Amino acid sequence: MGLHSGVGGGSIATGAGILGTITERIAGVLWPIATLRWTADSAAAAGSRPRDFALILPAQVPSPISALTVWDAWPLLTEAGGVYRQPPGGQLWFALAAPRLADPDARHAHARIHLLRRSGDTFEALGPAFLEGFTPGSREWSGSASIDAADRVTLRFTAAGRRGETALTFEQRLFESRGVLGEDGRIADWTTPREILAADDVLYRRADQAEGEIGKIKAFRDPEFFRDPGGAGDFLTFTASSAATPGEFDGLVGLARARGDGAAEPLAPLVDASGFNNELERPHLRVFDGRYYLFWSTQTHVFAPGTGSWPTGLYGAIADELAGPWRLLNGSGLVAANPPAAPQQAYSWLVLPDGSVTSFVDRWAAQGEPAFIGAFAPFARLQFDGDRVTLADG
């Protein structure tokens, strides 16, 4: 379960040969075959902009869940990658949540992972996933969760700051804890959180800033679990910053692979946006029609100046094998963006295994000045045609 797979190193065939497994061993470190460079030039090579997400109408703005602000959310998945359904068919979800505050940006300083039960289009709050003070950070940021055949849940998450710190910092570390799912949909007997991957300052820059500004801090967060159906093992994707080319705009999609001892070993990044974008957030891998798809979210204000007018939206890449080579979806990487009339209406998109897409209503602006909502946005759905992925009709 979790990252416990006991995966060994692999081999590759180069030149005119067929790409083999994902890694080769260089100087004792496992490296993937190639990293996709996402640059202003490569993104600008696209044709027309894909269809935007629909404008969220007043009747579609959901009521808050309890008295909480809710944003980044993810369902409990099976280790094979399907959404877990607890009899008689409900789903267990996790989300970052905080009390409703006068300044919505202040929620990041109060973020805790909460449990939710989804039945149809309704979400019910079940309370915090962990007891107060249980995790090693002063806050809990995004992650992912999977369940094994024995109903043991592994929750991977970002510990932000340090428990007990008097002034909140922006340090980010990756942890996991395991618990047992009960019939009531709650999880008990959580194990002591264990750090599963540390930034090495060779590939991945340490995110240990004492102070920072939203959109400008460095990243080492958002661990997302992926079991390769091709048999290469268990992996993590994560939001990261480059240690090789550090700068104001040095965003990466990081990749790590399980070791036999249950921790993860860093691999070279899947995507390098150095010089172009600072945050490729909540990256996640999915498989559709036998192809590998990588998705991430990013915002207008984290693109480097002078690199073009890029919208806040869902972006992605595709490969025929997990080893790559990876290429940008729709030519530019853009899959779907917020509509021009409401450029900040939603954020933090997550593509589910059935091709549907969840996000949260951010600064909704269908009427007047943008107002922060902090609740689930209407679900969307993607349609897949190889390298072209767009929103489905309806």
Secondary structure, DSSP 8 states (H G I E B T S, - for coil): -TT-----------TTS---SSEEEETTEEEES--EE--HHHHHT--S---------GGGS---STTEEEEEEEEEEETTS-B-EETTTEEEEEEEEEE--SSGGGGGGS-EEEEEEEETTEEEEEEESS-TT-SSSSEEEEEEEEE-TTSEEEEEEEEES-TT-SS----EEEEEEEEEE-TTS-EE-----EEEE---SSSB-----SS--TTTS--EEEEEEEE-TTSS-EEEEEEEEBSSS-SSS-EEEEEEEE-TTSSEEEEEEEEE-TTTBS--EEEEEEEETTEEEEEEEE-GGGB-TTS----SEEEEEEESSTT---EETTTTSEEEE--TTSTTSEEEEEE-TTSEEEEEEEEE-SSSS-EEEEEE---EEEEEETTEEEE---
